[in-house]
Amino acid sequence: MPTLFTPEEKAQIRTHTGYPQVQPAASIQYGLPKPVQTAFMLELAMENILPEGVERVRNLLPVLNDLEQKMIDAQCYLVADRLDEISLAGAGGDSRNRLVTERLEGEYIRWANRLVDVFGVPLYPFSRRFQQSSSRGVSNINVSR
């Protein structure tokens, strides 16, 4: 079966799902494997996707690219805390009043979840982006007697 995604599309898929952009052999450092255990799942899914799913993925990628660009552009909103009677969202301490970048990050995660749903794989559990905003990330559990 021929590859249905271009190398550029595969790179975008890896980026938007938190997976590293490295070859499997490059995932070994100092003789120890780096945590890329779930990467093979995404790689296989990209190769084995049904032709009907390709269009869905190609529709999701521009949405995620756009949200990522909006997060970059929104950095300019972080310079002022208050301007006369107008203050930025998030400045009031109200949890509903999150910063623009936080709201965009939440939307990004929503759409990234839709992307991994197409492939039937998890978001990369070691991605810092998804650890900060999700309980799916890896965390230490305190065990005491």
C-alpha positions in Angstrom: 0.0 0.0 0.0 1.5 3.4 -1.0 2.0 6.1 1.7 -1.0 8.4 1.7 0.7 11.3 3.6 3.6 13.3 2.4 6.7 13.6 4.6 5.6 17.2 5.5 2.1 16.0 6.5 3.6 13.3 8.7 5.9 15.8 10.4 2.8 18.0 11.1 0.9 15.1 12.4 3.8 14.2 14.8 4.1 17.8 15.9 0.4 18.3 16.6 0.2 15.0 18.6 3.3 15.7 20.6 5.5 12.9 19.1 9.2 13.5 18.6 10.6 14.2 15.2 13.4 11.6 15.5 14.3 8.2 13.9 13.8 5.2 16.2 17.6 4.6 16.3 18.1 8.2 17.4 15.8 7.5 20.4 18.6 5.6 22.2 21.0 7.7 24.3 23.9 6.4 26.3 22.7 2.9 25.7 19.3 3.5 27.3 16.1 3.9 25.3 14.4 7.3 25.4 10.7 7.3 26.2 9.2 6.9 22.7 7.3 3.7 23.4 4.1 4.8 21.8 5.7 6.4 18.7 5.4 3.2 16.7 1.6 3.3 17.2 1.3 6.6 15.4 3.8 5.6 12.7 1.9 2.4 11.9 -1.4 4.3 12.0 -0.2 6.8 9.5 0.8 4.0 7.2 -2.3 2.0 7.7 -5.0 4.7 7.7 -8.0 4.0 5.6 -8.2 6.2 2.5 -11.5 7.7 3.9 -9.6 9.0 7.0 -7.0 10.9 5.0 -9.3 13.7 4.1 -10.3 14.1 7.8 -6.7 14.4 8.8 -6.0 16.9 6.0 -8.9 19.0 7.3 -7.6 18.9 10.9 -4.0 19.9 10.1 -4.8 23.5 8.9 -6.9 24.0 12.0 -4.0 23.0 14.3 -1.5 25.0 12.3 -3.8 28.0 12.5 -4.2 27.7 16.3 -0.5 27.3 16.8 0.1 30.4 14.8 -2.5 32.3 16.8 -0.7 31.3 20.0 2.5 32.7 18.6 0.8 35.9 17.5 -1.0 36.2 20.9 2.3 36.7 22.7 2.0 40.4 22.0 -1.1 40.4 24.2 1.1 39.5 27.2 2.8 42.9 27.6 0.1 44.9 29.3 -1.8 44.1 32.5 -4.1 47.0 32.5 -4.9 50.0 30.2 -7.0 52.6 31.9 -10.4 50.7 32.4 -9.5 47.8 30.1 -7.6 44.8 31.4 -6.5 41.7 29.6 -8.4 38.5 30.1 -6.8 36.6 33.0 -5.7 39.8 34.8 -8.6 39.7 37.3 -7.6 36.4 39.0 -11.0 34.8 37.9 -10.4 31.3 36.6 -13.0 31.9 33.9 -10.9 34.8 32.7 -8.0 33.0 31.3 -5.3 34.6 29.2 -5.8 34.5 25.4 -2.9 32.1 25.1 -4.4 29.7 27.6 -7.7 29.6 25.8 -6.0 29.0 22.5 -3.9 26.2 24.1 -7.2 24.6 25.3 -8.6 24.8 21.8 -5.4 23.4 20.4 -5.6 20.4 22.8 -9.2 19.9 21.8 -8.3 19.6 18.1 -5.2 17.5 18.8 -7.5 15.0 20.5 -9.6 14.9 17.4 -6.5 14.2 15.4 -5.4 11.3 17.5 -8.9 9.9 17.5 -8.7 9.5 13.7 -5.6 7.4 14.2 -6.7 5.6 17.3 -3.6 6.5 19.2 -2.9 8.5 22.4 -1.4 11.9 22.5 2.3 11.5 23.2 2.4 11.0 27.0 5.8 12.6 27.4 5.0 15.8 25.5 5.3 18.8 27.9 2.5 20.5 26.0 0.0 17.9 26.8 1.3 17.2 30.3 0.6 20.8 31.5 -3.0 20.8 30.3 -4.1 17.2 30.8 -4.1 14.5 33.3 -2.9 12.2 30.6 0.7 13.2 31.1 3.1 11.1 33.1 3.4 12.0 36.7 5.0 10.6 39.8 2.8 9.1 42.4 3.8 9.4 46.1 3.7 6.0 47.7 4.0 6.0 51.5 3.3 3.3 54.2 
